[in-house]
Amino acid sequence: MVGEKMLFIELFQPFAQYRNPFTFYYAQSYPLPPKSTIIGMLQNSTGKYYNEDFWNLKVSVHGGFESVFWNYQSLIKGDISISKIGLVNKHDRNPLGKNIWHPLYHSNMKAQRTPVYQQELFNGHLYLFIKGPEKIVDEIHHALEKPRKILSLGRSEDVVYIRKVLDLDSSSVERSIETVKKNIWLTYPTYIRLKVDGKLFPMKNKKFPVYSIPVRVEFWNDGRPVKNKAEINKKTERKVCFEAVIYTGLDYVIYLSEEVEVETFKLNLDGKNLIFKIPPDFGWL
């Protein structure tokens, strides 16, 4: 495509929790960040919050975390506000059905809290491929090489450390496309779209984890998309678009029922030879 560029990002994330909204009795985390979370980080890095052009970027995420653990937390229900007595929480404890306020701390009648198990990920080594218009990709490249702020991926406390940003159109990256008939050997876990234009990914393996991940998140006020953070209020509508993806494991072999194209990237990072394989039709979110 004319004017299109590709970017490679290597990052490290000590802790993460990519909340799966389809879990209710406990807070499950997606194994890798979904597209909406990645786009949110890129918008934040460039200072272009809610810029709709970023949703046209193609993303392929690879890597994983060293371990998973469960954290028992007490989450606060209802709205939070600031008053003369400090932070207060609004919820319905009144038998007459009226909303009343209670302080978050230092009171016998404190805010309403709900204990819940939350799945968290530890020590993440992630590799992101970004593809899109040259102008936006160059802006992301510059913003990530010299970050103006602390970046996070997921929750605000889930900080990330950018280790490497590479222009994939440079001569230092070896790229090739081939047609594969029998299997694809993936070095790192990744997401693969389950269906594209009504066609299922031709995978023989009948047992594989499938997630419905958010790929686009928009905020609307009275039928108009939000353009600035200052426009967000309690009546803002959040619209989320989900897509079904296959999650592959470490050193995972995908056996194919029919041939597919596979794009291979070979990179040398600090003496390490890394190989990533992306089916062009199914591997980009």
N, C-alpha and C positions, 0 to 999 in steps of 0.2 A: 504494500500500500504506500502511495506517495506521501512523504512527510511523516512516516511512522517510525518510531524508535523503540528500542528495548533496553530495559535497565535490570541489573542484577543487584540485589541487596542482601548482604549477610548481616544477621543481627543475633544478639544474645539477650535472653530474657530470664532473669532469676526466678520470678514467680509469675503465674498467669491464671486467669479464670475467664474462659470465653463461654459465658452462660448460655446453655441450651434452654430456650424458653418453653420447650415442650415437656420439661420435667417439673413436677409440682411438689412432691413430698421431699425432694432433695434437689440441690442445685448441681446438676451435671455440667461438666465443661466439655465443649467440643475439643477433640484431640489436637486440632490445629486452628489457627485463627481463620474465621470465615472472611469472605471478600469484603463484606460491609465493615468489619473491624479494621482491616488493612487500609481500605479507602479512607476511613475516618482518621487514621494515623497520618496518611499522606496529606489530607486536607489540613490537619492540625499543623503539620510541619511547614507547610507553605503559607499558613494563615488564611487560607481560602475555605472557611467553613461553609458547608452547605452548597458548595459550587457543584452544580449538576453535571458539568463536563467531566468531572472525575469518575462518575459512574460508568462512563464509556470506556474507561481503561480496562484492559484484560489483565487478569492476575492468575499466576500459578504459584502455589505455596508448597514448599517441601521442608522436611526436617522433622524434629520431634523433641520430646522432653525426656530427661533422665529418669524421672519417677513421678508417680501420682500419689497424692495423699488426700485424706478427708479432714476438713476443718469444721469443728462444731461452733457455729456462730449464733448470736442473738440479734436478729434484724429488727429494725424499728418500722412499725406500720404507720401509715397515714402521712400527713403533711408536716413539714418542719418550718418553723418561723422564728424570728427574733423578737423578743419582747423586753420589757423592763427588767424581768427576772432572769433573762438569758434565753437560751434555746428552749423552745417549747414544741410539743407534738400535739396535733389535733386528731382526735379519734372519737368514736362513739362508745362511751361507757355510761352514759346517762340513761336510766331506765325510761325517761320520757322521750328518748330518741334524739336529743339535742347534742350537737357536737360541742365538746368542751376541750379546753387546753390543759395539758399537764407538762411540767418541766421534764427535760430529758434526764437530769441528774439531781441529786441532793433533795429528794422528797419521798415521802411514803407512797404517794400516788404518782409514780413516774410514768413515762411514756410506755405505750403498749409494745411489747417485744415478742417476737416469735423465734424460738430456737429452731435451727435448721442445719442439716449437714451440707457442706459445700465442698465439691470436688475441686482440688487445686493441682496445678502442674508446677513442676520444679525443674529448674535448669534447662531452659529451652534453647536449642540451636536451630535457627530458622533461616531459610533461604527463599527469598521472594523474587519472582520474575514479573516485571511490569512492562506492558506493551500498550502503546497508544500514540496520540499525536505528539510530534516532536516538541512543540512549544511546552506542553504540560510536562512531558517526561524530563526535559532539560530543567524546568523549574523545580521538579521534585529532586533531581540529581543535585542541584546546587543547595537546596534546603537541607538535604540529608548529609552532605559533605561538611557543612558548617551549620549545625543546628543552632537556632536562636533560642531554643527552650528545651526543657526536659521532655522527651517523648515517651508516650505510653502506648501499649497495644492491648486493648480490652478495658479493664478498669483504670481509673486515673492513677492508682497506686502501682499498677503493673508496668513499671518502667522498662524501656528497652535500651540497649547499647548498640549503636551502629558500628559494625566492625569493617565493613567494606561496601563500597558503592562502585559498580562498574558499568560502563557503556558497552552493551553487548554487540554493538556494531564495530567495536575496535578489533584490530587484528590479533590481539592477545587471546581472544576467545575462539575456540574451535567449534564450529557449528556444522551439522549435517542433517539431512532428511532422507529417510529410507522407508520402504514399505516392508512391514513385518508380517509374516504369515502365521507363525505358531505361538510365540509368546513374547512378552515384554518383561525384562528383568529390571525392577526399580530398586535403586540403592537406598533411597530415602522414602519415608511415608509421604503421601500426597493425596489430594482430592482429585477425583475424576468424575466428570458429569455423567450421571446415569443415563440421561436421554437428551438428544439434540435433534430438534425439528421432528420429533416423533420417532426417531430411531434410537434403539437401545445400544449402549456400548457392547460390542461383540465379545463378551467375556464368558468363557466356559465355566469358570469357578462359580458355583451356585451358592456358596456360603461366603458372604462378605458383609462387613458393616456398612450400613447406609444411613446418612444423616441428612436432615433437611436444614440447610444452613441459610442464613440471611445473606443475600447478595446485593441488596439495595435498600437503603433506608432514607425516607424523605419526611420532612416536617412541613405541615401545611397550616395556614391560618385563613379561615373563611374561603377555602377553595384556591388559595394562592400559595405557592411554595415559599418557605422561609428563606430569606437571603442573608440574614445577619443574626448573630447570637442574641442581640438585643430584642429581636422579635419573638423569641420563645416565651410563652406564658402558660398558665395552667389549662388554657383552652386549646393549645396547640395539638394538632392531630399528627400522630406518628404512623406512617405507612411503611410497611416492611414487605419486601418481595423475597420469597424463599425458593431454593432450588435443591433437588435431591442429588447427592453426590455419593460416590463410593470412596471409602477411606481405606487406603492400602497400608500395609505394615512395612517394617524394616526388612530390606533384602527380599522384597516380595516379588513373586513371579505371577504375572497375569497370563493365563492360557486363553488363547483367542479362538473364537469359532469362525472368524473370517479375517482377512488381512486388513491392517490399518496402517496409516502413515504415522511415523514417530520422528519427532525432532530431538536430536541429541546435542547437548551442550557439554563441552569439556573445558573445565577451568582449572588453572593452577593458582591456588591461594596459599601463600606463605609456605610453599613446598608441598602442599597437599593437592593431589589430583582428584578433583570432584567431577562426577558424571551425573547429569540430570537428563531424564527422558520425559518428553511431553508430547502426547498425541495431540496434534494441532486442533482437531475438531472437538475433543472431549477434555483435554487437559487444561484449557484456559477457562477461567470463571468470568 
